[in-house]
Amino acid sequence: QVQLVESGGGLVQPGGSLRLSCAASGSIVRINSMGWYRQAPGNEREMVAAMSFYSNTAYADSVKGRFTISRDNAKNTVYLEMNSLKPEDTAVYYCKVEGVNFGRNEYWGQGTQVTVSS
């Protein structure tokens, strides 16, 4: 079983920055994809950013140029650096990992709240 622990959410003013972290634990040899999703009230969950084991990245158009995803494979940890935050970035942010130990699996974190407000 894989556990994901997220941290780094909070309240920030528009234009500010936050850094989210998600650490995966368990009997892990390799994680294929690590990423971040978000869900605002009344909206569907959407992909924000994802990174493959070989560092290929994908971003939602709404965050390109503002958010940066990175990962530390030795620590099984993924990060999301969020800059120039806007009120519309307010949401619960979830970490997701896929393809743990070459399996067809996925695991989700519990979510961390990000609120952008003055």
N, C-alpha and C positions, 0 to 999 in steps of 0.2 A: 504494500500500500504506500502511496505517495501523499505526503502532506505539504501544503503550501501555506506559508505565512507571509502576509503582506504587511507593509509598514510605510509610513511617510505621508499619508493623507492629512488633510486639515483645512483650515480656513486661510485664504490668501486674498489679497486685494487684486483687482484687475491690473494686469501688467506684471504681476509677480511671478515667482517660480516655486516649484515643488519638485521633489525627487521621490519617486515611489520605488520600493524594493520588494522583491518576492523571492523568498528562499524555499527551495524544494528539499525535502528530506525523505529518507527511506532508503531502500536498497536500490540505488540508482547507479547505473553504469553510464548511461547517456540519455539525453533528452533531445529529441529531434527539433521541436519547435517550442519556443517560449514567447508568450505575448500578453498584451493587455487589451481588455475590452472595457466598455463603460455602459452604464445604463442610467439615464435620467428619468425622473418620474414621468410616467405616461408614454415613455418611449421604449422601443425595443433595444435590446443589448446590441452594441455595435463594436466592430473591431477598431481599435485605435492604432496599434502597432504590433508587429510580430517579427521575430528574428529566428532564422534557422540555425542549426548547429554550425553551418559553414558561414554564418554571418550575413546571409541574404536577408534583406529587410523589406517590409511592406508597411505603409502608413495610410491612414485615412486621409483623404484630401483636406479635410478640415484642420488637420494638425501638422501637415507638412511644413517644414521650415521652423516650427515652434517646438515640437517634441522630438526627442531622440531616444531610441531604444538601444540598450546594450545588454550584454550578458557575460557572466563569468562562468565558464563551463566547469572549472575546477571547484567552484563553490555552488554550482547548480542554482545560480541566482540571476534574475533578470531585473533590470532597472528601467525606469522611464523618467527621463529628465524632461520636465515640462516648463517651458518659458513663455513669456508674453501671454499669460493665462487670461482667458476671457470668461465672462459670466456664463456663456454657453458651454464652457468646459465643465461646469458643475455636474457631478454625477457620482455614482458609486463605481469605482474602478476595480475590475476583477483581473486577477492573474490567471492565465491558462497555460498549461503545458500539454504537449501532445507527443506521442511516439516515445514514451519512456521505455528504455531498454529494448528498442526495436519492435515494440508491440503496437498494436492498433488500439491505443487508449488515449484518454484525455482526462485531465484533472483540473479542477477549478479552486481558486482561493475563496476566502470568505467575503472578500470585498473590503475596500477602504474608501471612506467618503472624502471627496474633494469638493470644496465649496469656494467659488470665486465670487467675492462680493465686497463692496466698499462699506 
